[in-house]
Amino acid sequence: MLRSRAKDARDLAAAVAAVALATAVYRWLGIANPTTVALSYLLIVLIVAAMSRLRIAVATSALSVLCFNFFFLPPVGRFTIADPQNWVALFSFLTTALVASHPGDRQ
């Protein structure tokens, strides 16, 4: 079954909203524990991967890594990927997106 572009757009908008909401809530609450934040983002990626296309899951994964890096990993407010934990987060989110996506939806 082919999915429409409108469905993909809705899925992507919902994924972006979920990542933005998680980021805003954690920033507002002052929670800066990287493990808690990373697991929350990973759960969002997992849910999106299970419910939408692979490309939406990969985009969610990338957005999660960017938000995690910028808002919660030192130096906060800068994009850096030199630290090994940044690479672990990137590959964990991408692997979750790839594994949890529908096997027949490898587009």
KEMARZA-611358 format. One record per residue: x, y, z of N, C-alpha, C in turn; residue number from 1. Coordinates in pm, whole numbers, plus 50000, padded with zeros to 5 digits. Layout:
BEGIN
+-------+-------+-------+-------+-------+-------+-------+-------+-------+-----+
!   n.u !   n.v !   n.w !  ca.u !  ca.v !  ca.w !   c.u !   c.v !   c.w !   n !
+-------+-------+-------+-------+-------+-------+-------+-------+-------+-----+
!     X !     Y !     Z !     X !     Y !     Z !     X !     Y !     Z ! NUM !
...
+-------+-------+-------+-------+-------+-------+-------+-------+-------+-----+
END
This chain:
BEGIN
+-------+-------+-------+-------+-------+-------+-------+-------+-------+-----+
!   n.u !   n.v !   n.w !  ca.u !  ca.v !  ca.w !   c.u !   c.v !   c.w !   n !
+-------+-------+-------+-------+-------+-------+-------+-------+-------+-----+
! 50084 ! 49883 ! 50000 ! 50000 ! 50000 ! 50000 ! 50089 ! 50124 ! 50000 !   1 !
! 50065 ! 50211 ! 49908 ! 50141 ! 50335 ! 49900 ! 50078 ! 50439 ! 49991 !   2 !
! 50163 ! 50508 ! 50061 ! 50114 ! 50614 ! 50149 ! 50119 ! 50746 ! 50076 !   3 !
! 50028 ! 50830 ! 50109 ! 50021 ! 50960 ! 50042 ! 50124 ! 51055 ! 50101 !   4 !
! 50154 ! 51157 ! 50024 ! 50245 ! 51261 ! 50072 ! 50186 ! 51335 ! 50191 !   5 !
! 50055 ! 51348 ! 50192 ! 49989 ! 51416 ! 50305 ! 50012 ! 51338 ! 50434 !   6 !
! 50002 ! 51205 ! 50427 ! 50026 ! 51121 ! 50545 ! 50171 ! 51135 ! 50591 !   7 !
! 50264 ! 51133 ! 50495 ! 50404 ! 51152 ! 50530 ! 50427 ! 51287 ! 50595 !   8 !
! 50364 ! 51391 ! 50543 ! 50378 ! 51526 ! 50599 ! 50322 ! 51531 ! 50741 !   9 !
! 50208 ! 51466 ! 50762 ! 50150 ! 51461 ! 50897 ! 50240 ! 51385 ! 50993 !  10 !
! 50294 ! 51273 ! 50947 ! 50384 ! 51194 ! 51031 ! 50509 ! 51274 ! 51068 !  11 !
! 50566 ! 51342 ! 50970 ! 50685 ! 51423 ! 50995 ! 50654 ! 51538 ! 51091 !  12 !
! 50541 ! 51603 ! 51071 ! 50502 ! 51714 ! 51160 ! 50482 ! 51663 ! 51303 !  13 !
! 50420 ! 51547 ! 51317 ! 50399 ! 51490 ! 51451 ! 50533 ! 51453 ! 51516 !  14 !
! 50625 ! 51400 ! 51437 ! 50756 ! 51363 ! 51490 ! 50833 ! 51486 ! 51534 !  15 !
! 50833 ! 51590 ! 51452 ! 50901 ! 51714 ! 51487 ! 50838 ! 51775 ! 51613 !  16 !
! 50707 ! 51771 ! 51620 ! 50638 ! 51824 ! 51739 ! 50674 ! 51744 ! 51864 !  17 !
! 50685 ! 51613 ! 51852 ! 50720 ! 51531 ! 51968 ! 50861 ! 51562 ! 52018 !  18 !
! 50955 ! 51575 ! 51925 ! 51093 ! 51608 ! 51963 ! 51097 ! 51748 ! 52023 !  19 !
! 51027 ! 51843 ! 51963 ! 51026 ! 51980 ! 52014 ! 50961 ! 51986 ! 52153 !  20 !
! 50854 ! 51912 ! 52172 ! 50787 ! 51910 ! 52301 ! 50877 ! 51850 ! 52409 !  21 !
! 50942 ! 51739 ! 52378 ! 51033 ! 51678 ! 52475 ! 51146 ! 51774 ! 52510 !  22 !
! 51201 ! 51839 ! 52409 ! 51309 ! 51935 ! 52432 ! 51261 ! 52050 ! 52521 !  23 !
! 51146 ! 52105 ! 52489 ! 51092 ! 52218 ! 52565 ! 51063 ! 52179 ! 52710 !  24 !
! 51004 ! 52062 ! 52729 ! 50970 ! 52018 ! 52865 ! 51096 ! 51997 ! 52947 !  25 !
! 51194 ! 51930 ! 52892 ! 51318 ! 51906 ! 52967 ! 51393 ! 52035 ! 52995 !  26 !
! 51393 ! 52127 ! 52901 ! 51459 ! 52256 ! 52924 ! 51382 ! 52337 ! 53029 !  27 !
! 51249 ! 52336 ! 53021 ! 51166 ! 52411 ! 53115 ! 51180 ! 52354 ! 53257 !  28 !
! 51186 ! 52221 ! 53268 ! 51200 ! 52158 ! 53399 ! 51343 ! 52164 ! 53451 !  29 !
! 51435 ! 52201 ! 53364 ! 51574 ! 52209 ! 53405 ! 51642 ! 52074 ! 53415 !  30 !
! 51585 ! 51975 ! 53349 ! 51645 ! 51841 ! 53350 ! 51756 ! 51839 ! 53247 !  31 !
! 51876 ! 51816 ! 53296 ! 51990 ! 51815 ! 53206 ! 52064 ! 51682 ! 53212 !  32 !
! 52001 ! 51580 ! 53268 ! 52062 ! 51449 ! 53275 ! 52063 ! 51390 ! 53134 !  33 !
! 52179 ! 51377 ! 53073 ! 52185 ! 51330 ! 52935 ! 52124 ! 51192 ! 52913 !  34 !
! 52133 ! 51105 ! 53012 ! 52077 ! 50971 ! 52997 ! 51925 ! 50976 ! 52987 !  35 !
! 51862 ! 51052 ! 53072 ! 51716 ! 51065 ! 53069 ! 51669 ! 51126 ! 52938 !  36 !
! 51736 ! 51230 ! 52896 ! 51699 ! 51298 ! 52772 ! 51719 ! 51205 ! 52652 !  37 !
! 51833 ! 51138 ! 52647 ! 51863 ! 51048 ! 52535 ! 51761 ! 50935 ! 52527 !  38 !
! 51725 ! 50877 ! 52640 ! 51626 ! 50769 ! 52637 ! 51489 ! 50819 ! 52592 !  39 !
! 51455 ! 50940 ! 52628 ! 51328 ! 50998 ! 52583 ! 51328 ! 51017 ! 52432 !  40 !
! 51437 ! 51072 ! 52380 ! 51449 ! 51088 ! 52235 ! 51447 ! 50953 ! 52165 !  41 !
! 51515 ! 50856 ! 52224 ! 51519 ! 50722 ! 52163 ! 51379 ! 50660 ! 52159 !  42 !
! 51300 ! 50683 ! 52261 ! 51162 ! 50634 ! 52262 ! 51080 ! 50701 ! 52153 !  43 !
! 51100 ! 50829 ! 52133 ! 51029 ! 50900 ! 52024 ! 51069 ! 50842 ! 51890 !  44 !
! 51198 ! 50820 ! 51869 ! 51246 ! 50762 ! 51742 ! 51186 ! 50623 ! 51723 !  45 !
! 51181 ! 50544 ! 51827 ! 51125 ! 50409 ! 51818 ! 50977 ! 50412 ! 51780 !  46 !
! 50901 ! 50498 ! 51842 ! 50757 ! 50508 ! 51812 ! 50736 ! 50556 ! 51669 !  47 !
! 50811 ! 50657 ! 51629 ! 50798 ! 50709 ! 51493 ! 50838 ! 50601 ! 51392 !  48 !
! 50945 ! 50529 ! 51419 ! 50991 ! 50424 ! 51328 ! 50887 ! 50313 ! 51313 !  49 !
! 50820 ! 50282 ! 51422 ! 50720 ! 50176 ! 51417 ! 50592 ! 50218 ! 51345 !  50 !
! 50567 ! 50349 ! 51339 ! 50440 ! 50395 ! 51286 ! 50447 ! 50468 ! 51152 !  51 !
! 50568 ! 50490 ! 51101 ! 50578 ! 50566 ! 50976 ! 50687 ! 50508 ! 50887 !  52 !
! 50712 ! 50578 ! 50779 ! 50813 ! 50533 ! 50683 ! 50954 ! 50549 ! 50737 !  53 !
! 51045 ! 50477 ! 50675 ! 51185 ! 50482 ! 50714 ! 51240 ! 50623 ! 50706 !  54 !
! 51209 ! 50694 ! 50599 ! 51266 ! 50829 ! 50584 ! 51219 ! 50924 ! 50694 !  55 !
! 51097 ! 50906 ! 50743 ! 51047 ! 50988 ! 50854 ! 51122 ! 50952 ! 50982 !  56 !
! 51145 ! 50824 ! 51002 ! 51219 ! 50778 ! 51120 ! 51362 ! 50829 ! 51119 !  57 !
! 51427 ! 50826 ! 51003 ! 51564 ! 50876 ! 50993 ! 51569 ! 51026 ! 51017 !  58 !
! 51472 ! 51099 ! 50964 ! 51467 ! 51244 ! 50988 ! 51445 ! 51273 ! 51137 !  59 !
! 51360 ! 51196 ! 51201 ! 51336 ! 51212 ! 51345 ! 51463 ! 51182 ! 51424 !  60 !
! 51532 ! 51079 ! 51381 ! 51658 ! 51043 ! 51444 ! 51760 ! 51156 ! 51434 !  61 !
! 51773 ! 51212 ! 51315 ! 51868 ! 51323 ! 51295 ! 51829 ! 51445 ! 51379 !  62 !
! 51701 ! 51478 ! 51380 ! 51655 ! 51592 ! 51460 ! 51680 ! 51568 ! 51608 !  63 !
! 51657 ! 51447 ! 51654 ! 51680 ! 51414 ! 51794 ! 51827 ! 51430 ! 51831 !  64 !
! 51915 ! 51384 ! 51744 ! 52058 ! 51398 ! 51770 ! 52098 ! 51545 ! 51776 !  65 !
! 52046 ! 51624 ! 51683 ! 52078 ! 51767 ! 51682 ! 52029 ! 51837 ! 51809 !  66 !
! 51906 ! 51808 ! 51849 ! 51852 ! 51870 ! 51971 ! 51929 ! 51823 ! 52094 !  67 !
! 51957 ! 51695 ! 52101 ! 52032 ! 51639 ! 52213 ! 52169 ! 51705 ! 52223 !  68 !
! 52236 ! 51717 ! 52111 ! 52369 ! 51776 ! 52107 ! 52365 ! 51924 ! 52145 !  69 !
! 52275 ! 51999 ! 52087 ! 52271 ! 52144 ! 52106 ! 52222 ! 52185 ! 52245 !  70 !
! 52119 ! 52118 ! 52295 ! 52055 ! 52163 ! 52419 ! 52102 ! 52092 ! 52546 !  71 !
! 52161 ! 51973 ! 52534 ! 52186 ! 51895 ! 52655 ! 52329 ! 51845 ! 52674 !  72 !
! 52410 ! 51847 ! 52571 ! 52548 ! 51800 ! 52586 ! 52643 ! 51919 ! 52589 !  73 !
! 52741 ! 51914 ! 52679 ! 52836 ! 52024 ! 52684 ! 52924 ! 52026 ! 52558 !  74 !
! 52959 ! 52140 ! 52510 ! 52917 ! 52273 ! 52553 ! 52776 ! 52304 ! 52502 !  75 !
! 52685 ! 52330 ! 52595 ! 52545 ! 52358 ! 52563 ! 52539 ! 52484 ! 52476 !  76 !
! 52454 ! 52477 ! 52375 ! 52438 ! 52592 ! 52286 ! 52531 ! 52590 ! 52166 !  77 !
! 52602 ! 52481 ! 52149 ! 52694 ! 52467 ! 52034 ! 52680 ! 52326 ! 51978 !  78 !
! 52692 ! 52316 ! 51848 ! 52693 ! 52185 ! 51784 ! 52836 ! 52134 ! 51782 !  79 !
! 52861 ! 52029 ! 51857 ! 52992 ! 51963 ! 51854 ! 52969 ! 51814 ! 51844 !  80 !
! 53051 ! 51748 ! 51770 ! 53037 ! 51604 ! 51755 ! 53170 ! 51534 ! 51776 !  81 !
! 53261 ! 51601 ! 51844 ! 53392 ! 51544 ! 51871 ! 53388 ! 51446 ! 51988 !  82 !
! 53296 ! 51467 ! 52081 ! 53287 ! 51381 ! 52199 ! 53229 ! 51245 ! 52161 !  83 !
! 53287 ! 51137 ! 52212 ! 53236 ! 51002 ! 52177 ! 53088 ! 50980 ! 52210 !  84 !
! 53036 ! 51044 ! 52315 ! 52895 ! 51022 ! 52347 ! 52803 ! 51080 ! 52240 !  85 !
! 52850 ! 51179 ! 52167 ! 52771 ! 51232 ! 52056 ! 52761 ! 51128 ! 51945 !  86 !
! 52869 ! 51061 ! 51916 ! 52868 ! 50957 ! 51812 ! 52782 ! 50839 ! 51855 !  87 !
! 52790 ! 50802 ! 51983 ! 52706 ! 50692 ! 52033 ! 52559 ! 50727 ! 52018 !  88 !
! 52522 ! 50849 ! 52053 ! 52382 ! 50893 ! 52039 ! 52339 ! 50888 ! 51892 !  89 !
! 52422 ! 50941 ! 51804 ! 52390 ! 50941 ! 51661 ! 52365 ! 50800 ! 51610 !  90 !
! 52456 ! 50710 ! 51636 ! 52441 ! 50573 ! 51585 ! 52329 ! 50497 ! 51655 !  91 !
! 52305 ! 50525 ! 51782 ! 52194 ! 50459 ! 51852 ! 52060 ! 50500 ! 51795 !  92 !
! 52043 ! 50630 ! 51771 ! 51917 ! 50678 ! 51715 ! 51897 ! 50627 ! 51573 !  93 !
! 52001 ! 50630 ! 51492 ! 51989 ! 50580 ! 51355 ! 51962 ! 50430 ! 51351 !  94 !
! 52030 ! 50355 ! 51435 ! 52008 ! 50210 ! 51439 ! 51866 ! 50178 ! 51483 !  95 !
! 51816 ! 50251 ! 51581 ! 51678 ! 50230 ! 51625 ! 51581 ! 50259 ! 51511 !  96 !
! 51604 ! 50367 ! 51439 ! 51518 ! 50401 ! 51326 ! 51521 ! 50292 ! 51220 !  97 !
! 51638 ! 50239 ! 51189 ! 51650 ! 50137 ! 51086 ! 51590 ! 50003 ! 51128 !  98 !
! 51616 ! 49963 ! 51249 ! 51568 ! 49832 ! 51296 ! 51418 ! 49832 ! 51321 !  99 !
! 51366 ! 49940 ! 51376 ! 51225 ! 49943 ! 51414 ! 51131 ! 49975 ! 51299 ! 100 !
! 51185 ! 50025 ! 51189 ! 51099 ! 50056 ! 51074 ! 51045 ! 49928 ! 51014 ! 101 !
! 50936 ! 49942 ! 50944 ! 50874 ! 49827 ! 50881 ! 50971 ! 49763 ! 50783 ! 102 !
! 50992 ! 49632 ! 50792 ! 51088 ! 49566 ! 50704 ! 51060 ! 49586 ! 50555 ! 103 !
! 50936 ! 49597 ! 50517 ! 50902 ! 49612 ! 50376 ! 50908 ! 49756 ! 50327 ! 104 !
! 50940 ! 49848 ! 50416 ! 50938 ! 49991 ! 50384 ! 51077 ! 50048 ! 50375 ! 105 !
! 51165 ! 49985 ! 50303 ! 51304 ! 50029 ! 50291 ! 51321 ! 50121 ! 50172 ! 106 !
! 51253 ! 50237 ! 50174 ! 51259 ! 50332 ! 50063 ! 51349 ! 50446 ! 50095 ! 107 !
+-------+-------+-------+-------+-------+-------+-------+-------+-------+-----+
END
